[in-house]
């Protein structure tokens, strides 16, 4: 995934759990569109990643610049994507989305009472109206939900309610603040959503369908695949000057190497994750934990156990990093 201008734009929200606040500017920063475009072209030609217009809040950009980036993506890949809080969507944006085959990911945590860490009741209602407007124009929509203490009991009902007009949902989990849920609660939420995902209905719920795909031998999401903390190949940021930076979940601003190394996984395989039967599916979780396994390891293990039993998959530990040859001469 290529994230354009992530952290280079201000945001019109003040989400209580936001991990990017330190990156948000006081206003829209100066940015070099030509330098950004050149980097996008280079990365796309090299990796064929999805290109996502991200922020801050990208809809704070002038309309002509939004079109510039969506058109760039469309010309390279035949489609475009944007991640937004959805509050600012208007008819002009919708025209661009239709023109450039844009998939729109809208961040919202549920019904108005469950979305208060992000928006007021009125703002949430406006966002829901805008989602309906996108759906009426047959624009592909993903609803992105952050699971936290105020909404985890209502996410299932919210998905059922929204599934009339939206077919793709992505559930993330807050990890850094007092609003975080425990690994046990996260597992119980995932288990409930897995039971829904496994029904013969036309909706997709990430990360559940990603876990299933992963168990069936396909590549998973960035947080449970090989992802070098110093080369986050699954999530690259493009800065205002066109330089490439790491995924902003990690506490590394601009350090980036195009040659991944796997010291983290050598260490985890020999230590934290030794003999775990889901090692070859999870790989210790998000690389933001560097040389330790993900603090939500329990939730990952339990959901893999639940799904592997249903899918009749016998998972066994398989050593990947048998020696240190592939981690020599590292830049760190």
C-alpha positions as CSV (number, residue, x, y, z in Angstrom):
1,X,0.0,0.0,0.0
2,X,1.3,3.4,-0.9
3,X,0.0,6.2,1.4
4,X,0.3,9.6,-0.2
5,X,0.8,12.7,2.1
6,X,0.1,10.7,5.2
7,X,1.0,13.1,8.1
8,X,1.5,16.0,5.7
9,X,-2.0,17.4,6.1
10,X,-4.0,18.6,9.0
11,X,-7.1,16.8,10.1
12,X,-10.5,18.4,10.9
13,X,-11.1,15.8,13.6
14,X,-9.4,15.3,16.9
15,X,-9.8,11.6,17.5
16,X,-8.9,10.7,21.1
17,X,-6.9,7.6,20.1
18,X,-5.2,8.9,16.9
19,X,-1.6,7.7,16.6
20,X,-0.8,10.3,13.9
21,X,-1.4,13.5,15.9
22,X,2.3,14.2,16.1
23,X,2.5,14.2,12.3
24,X,-0.4,16.5,11.6
25,X,0.6,20.0,10.6
26,X,-1.1,23.2,11.7
27,X,-2.4,23.6,8.2
28,X,-1.9,22.1,4.8
29,X,1.8,22.0,4.3
30,X,3.7,22.9,1.1
31,X,4.1,19.8,-1.0
32,X,5.8,19.1,-4.3
33,X,3.2,17.4,-6.5
34,X,5.7,16.6,-9.2
35,X,8.1,15.0,-6.7
36,X,5.3,13.0,-5.2
37,X,4.1,11.9,-8.6
38,X,7.6,10.7,-9.6
39,X,7.8,8.7,-6.4
40,X,4.4,7.2,-6.9
41,X,5.3,6.1,-10.4
42,X,8.6,4.6,-9.2
43,X,7.0,2.7,-6.4
44,X,4.0,1.5,-8.5
45,X,6.3,0.3,-11.3
46,X,8.4,-1.6,-8.8
47,X,5.8,-3.1,-6.4
48,X,2.4,-2.7,-8.2
49,X,1.0,-1.7,-4.8
50,X,-2.4,-0.1,-4.3
51,X,-2.2,3.7,-4.3
52,X,-4.2,5.3,-1.5
53,X,-4.8,9.1,-1.0
54,X,-4.4,9.4,2.7
55,X,-4.0,12.2,5.3
56,X,-4.6,13.7,7.9
57,X,-7.8,14.3,6.0
58,X,-7.2,14.3,2.3
59,X,-10.5,16.1,1.5
60,X,-9.0,19.2,3.0
61,X,-6.9,19.4,-0.1
62,X,-8.0,21.8,-2.9
63,X,-10.3,20.0,-5.3
64,X,-7.9,20.3,-8.2
65,X,-5.2,18.6,-6.1
66,X,-7.5,15.8,-5.1
67,X,-8.2,15.3,-8.8
68,X,-4.4,15.4,-9.6
69,X,-3.7,12.5,-7.2
70,X,-6.7,10.4,-8.1
71,X,-6.0,10.9,-11.8
72,X,-2.3,9.9,-11.2
73,X,-3.5,6.6,-9.6
74,X,-6.1,6.0,-12.3
75,X,-3.6,6.5,-15.1
76,X,-1.1,4.0,-13.5
77,X,-3.5,1.3,-12.2
78,X,-6.9,1.9,-13.8
79,X,-8.4,2.8,-10.4
80,X,-7.9,5.0,-7.3
81,X,-8.5,4.9,-3.6
82,X,-9.0,7.4,-0.8
83,X,-9.2,7.2,3.0
84,X,-11.4,9.8,4.7
85,X,-13.5,10.5,7.7
86,X,-16.4,11.1,5.2
87,X,-17.6,14.3,6.8
88,X,-16.5,16.6,3.9
89,X,-17.7,14.6,1.0
90,X,-19.8,16.7,-1.5
91,X,-21.1,16.4,-5.0
92,X,-17.9,17.5,-6.6
93,X,-15.9,14.8,-4.8
94,X,-18.5,12.2,-5.9
95,X,-18.0,13.3,-9.5
96,X,-14.3,12.8,-9.2
97,X,-14.8,9.4,-7.5
98,X,-16.9,8.2,-10.3
99,X,-14.6,9.6,-13.0
100,X,-11.4,7.9,-11.5
101,X,-13.0,4.7,-10.3
102,X,-12.3,5.6,-6.7
103,X,-12.8,3.2,-3.8
104,X,-13.7,5.2,-0.7
105,X,-12.7,4.0,2.8
106,X,-14.7,5.9,5.4
107,X,-13.5,5.9,9.0
108,X,-16.4,5.7,11.5
109,X,-16.7,3.8,14.7
110,X,-20.4,3.0,14.7
111,X,-23.6,4.7,15.7
112,X,-23.4,8.3,17.0
113,X,-23.0,7.3,20.7
114,X,-20.1,4.9,19.8
115,X,-18.4,7.4,17.5
116,X,-17.9,10.1,20.1
117,X,-14.2,9.7,20.2
118,X,-14.2,11.0,16.7
119,X,-17.2,13.2,16.1
120,X,-20.3,14.8,17.5
121,X,-23.7,13.2,17.0
122,X,-24.6,15.6,14.2
123,X,-21.3,15.0,12.5
124,X,-21.7,11.3,12.7
125,X,-25.2,11.6,11.2
126,X,-23.8,13.7,8.4
127,X,-21.1,11.1,7.7
128,X,-23.7,8.4,7.5
129,X,-25.7,10.5,5.0
130,X,-22.6,10.9,2.9
131,X,-22.0,7.1,3.0
132,X,-25.6,6.7,1.7
133,X,-24.8,9.2,-1.1
134,X,-21.8,7.2,-2.2
135,X,-23.8,4.0,-2.2
136,X,-26.5,5.5,-4.3
137,X,-23.9,6.3,-6.9
138,X,-22.5,2.7,-6.8
139,X,-19.1,3.9,-5.5
140,X,-17.2,1.1,-3.7
141,X,-17.2,1.8,0.0
142,X,-15.2,0.3,2.9
143,X,-16.2,1.2,6.4
144,X,-13.2,1.3,8.7
145,X,-13.9,0.8,12.4
146,X,-11.5,1.1,15.2
147,X,-12.5,-1.2,18.1
148,X,-12.2,0.4,21.5
149,X,-13.9,0.3,24.9
150,X,-16.9,2.5,23.9
151,X,-17.9,0.5,20.8
152,X,-16.8,-3.1,20.8
153,X,-20.2,-4.3,22.1
154,X,-22.0,-2.5,19.2
155,X,-19.8,-3.3,16.2
156,X,-21.7,-6.4,15.2
157,X,-25.0,-4.5,15.2
158,X,-23.5,-1.6,13.3
159,X,-22.2,-3.9,10.5
160,X,-25.6,-5.6,10.2
161,X,-27.3,-2.2,10.0
162,X,-24.8,-0.9,7.4
163,X,-24.6,-4.1,5.3
164,X,-27.8,-3.0,3.4
165,X,-25.6,-0.5,1.5
166,X,-22.0,-1.4,2.3
167,X,-20.4,-4.8,1.7
168,X,-16.8,-4.3,2.9
169,X,-15.8,-3.6,6.5
170,X,-12.4,-3.4,8.1
171,X,-12.0,-3.6,11.9
172,X,-8.8,-2.2,13.4
173,X,-8.1,-2.2,17.1
174,X,-6.8,0.7,19.2
175,X,-3.6,-0.2,21.0
176,X,-2.0,2.9,22.5
177,X,-4.4,4.7,24.9
178,X,-6.8,4.0,27.8
179,X,-9.5,3.2,25.3
180,X,-7.8,0.0,24.2
181,X,-9.6,-3.3,24.7
182,X,-8.0,-6.4,26.1
183,X,-6.7,-9.3,24.0
184,X,-9.5,-11.4,25.4
185,X,-12.2,-8.9,24.4
186,X,-10.6,-8.5,20.9
187,X,-10.7,-12.3,20.4
188,X,-14.3,-12.5,21.5
189,X,-15.2,-9.7,19.0
190,X,-13.3,-11.4,16.2
191,X,-15.0,-14.7,17.0
192,X,-18.4,-13.1,16.8
193,X,-17.6,-11.4,13.5
194,X,-16.1,-14.7,12.2
195,X,-19.4,-16.5,12.8
196,X,-21.0,-13.7,10.7
197,X,-18.4,-13.8,8.0
198,X,-18.8,-17.6,7.6
199,X,-22.5,-17.3,6.8
200,X,-23.5,-17.3,3.1
201,X,-24.0,-13.6,3.0
202,X,-22.4,-11.0,0.6
203,X,-20.2,-9.1,3.0
204,X,-16.5,-9.1,3.7
205,X,-15.1,-8.4,7.1
206,X,-11.4,-7.7,7.6
207,X,-9.4,-9.0,9.3
208,X,-11.6,-12.2,9.5
209,X,-11.5,-12.9,5.7
210,X,-7.8,-12.2,5.8
211,X,-7.2,-14.7,8.6
212,X,-9.1,-17.3,6.5
213,X,-7.2,-16.5,3.4
214,X,-4.0,-16.6,5.4
215,X,-4.8,-20.1,6.8
216,X,-5.5,-21.3,3.2
217,X,-2.0,-20.3,2.2
218,X,-2.5,-16.8,0.8
219,X,-0.7,-13.6,1.9
220,X,-2.3,-11.8,4.8
221,X,-2.6,-8.2,6.0
222,X,0.6,-6.3,6.9
223,X,0.3,-7.0,10.6
224,X,0.6,-10.7,10.3
225,X,3.1,-11.1,7.5
226,X,6.9,-10.5,7.2
227,X,7.3,-6.8,7.5
228,X,10.8,-5.4,8.4
229,X,10.4,-2.4,10.8
230,X,13.0,-0.6,8.8
231,X,11.4,-1.4,5.4
232,X,7.7,-1.5,5.9
233,X,7.1,-2.9,2.4
234,X,3.4,-3.3,3.0
235,X,2.8,0.3,4.0
236,X,4.9,3.1,2.5
237,X,4.4,6.8,3.1
238,X,5.2,9.5,0.6
239,X,6.3,12.7,2.3
240,X,5.5,16.2,0.9
241,X,9.0,16.4,-0.7
242,X,8.5,13.0,-2.5
243,X,10.7,11.0,-0.1
244,X,9.6,7.6,1.2
245,X,9.0,7.0,4.8
246,X,8.0,4.0,6.9
247,X,4.5,3.1,8.0
248,X,3.4,5.7,10.6
249,X,2.5,3.1,13.2
250,X,6.2,2.8,13.8
251,X,8.1,5.4,15.7
252,X,10.4,6.0,12.7
253,X,9.9,9.1,10.6
254,X,12.0,9.0,7.5
255,X,14.4,6.1,7.8
256,X,13.6,3.7,5.0
257,X,15.6,1.0,3.2
258,X,14.3,-0.7,0.0
259,X,16.1,-3.9,1.0
260,X,14.2,-5.7,3.7
261,X,16.0,-7.7,6.4
262,X,14.4,-10.1,8.8
263,X,16.3,-9.8,12.1
264,X,13.0,-9.4,14.0
265,X,11.7,-12.7,12.7
266,X,14.9,-14.6,13.4
267,X,14.7,-13.4,17.0
268,X,11.0,-14.1,17.4
269,X,11.3,-17.6,15.8
270,X,13.9,-18.5,18.3
271,X,12.3,-16.8,21.4
272,X,8.8,-15.5,21.8
273,X,7.2,-17.6,19.1
274,X,9.2,-20.8,19.3
275,X,7.1,-23.9,18.5
276,X,3.9,-21.8,18.1
277,X,1.8,-23.7,15.5
278,X,0.6,-20.4,14.0
279,X,4.1,-18.9,13.6
280,X,4.0,-19.4,9.9
281,X,0.7,-17.4,9.6
282,X,1.1,-14.7,12.2
283,X,4.9,-14.1,12.4
284,X,4.5,-12.4,15.7
285,X,2.1,-9.7,14.6
286,X,2.7,-6.0,13.9
287,X,6.3,-4.9,13.3
288,X,5.7,-1.9,15.5
289,X,6.7,-4.2,18.4
290,X,10.1,-4.7,16.9
291,X,11.8,-7.6,18.6
292,X,8.8,-8.6,20.7
293,X,5.6,-10.3,19.6
294,X,2.4,-8.4,19.3
295,X,0.7,-7.6,22.6
296,X,-2.5,-9.0,21.1
297,X,-0.8,-12.4,20.5
298,X,-3.5,-14.2,22.6
299,X,-6.3,-12.8,20.3
300,X,-4.4,-13.9,17.2
301,X,-3.7,-17.4,18.5
302,X,-7.3,-17.9,19.6
303,X,-8.9,-16.7,16.4
304,X,-6.5,-18.8,14.3
305,X,-7.4,-21.8,16.5
306,X,-11.2,-21.1,16.1
307,X,-10.9,-20.8,12.3
308,X,-8.4,-23.6,11.7
309,X,-10.8,-26.0,13.6
310,X,-13.7,-24.9,11.4
311,X,-11.7,-25.2,8.2
312,X,-10.1,-28.5,9.3
313,X,-6.6,-27.2,8.8
314,X,-3.8,-28.8,10.8
315,X,-1.2,-26.1,11.5
316,X,2.3,-26.9,12.6
317,X,5.4,-24.8,13.5
318,X,7.9,-24.7,10.6
319,X,11.3,-23.1,11.1
320,X,11.9,-20.4,8.5
321,X,15.1,-18.8,9.7
322,X,17.4,-21.7,10.4
323,X,20.6,-19.6,10.5
324,X,21.7,-16.0,10.6
325,X,22.9,-15.9,7.0
326,X,19.9,-13.8,5.9
327,X,20.4,-11.2,8.6
328,X,24.1,-10.4,8.3
329,X,25.3,-7.0,7.2
330,X,22.2,-5.3,8.5
331,X,22.0,-1.5,8.6
332,X,21.0,-1.6,12.3
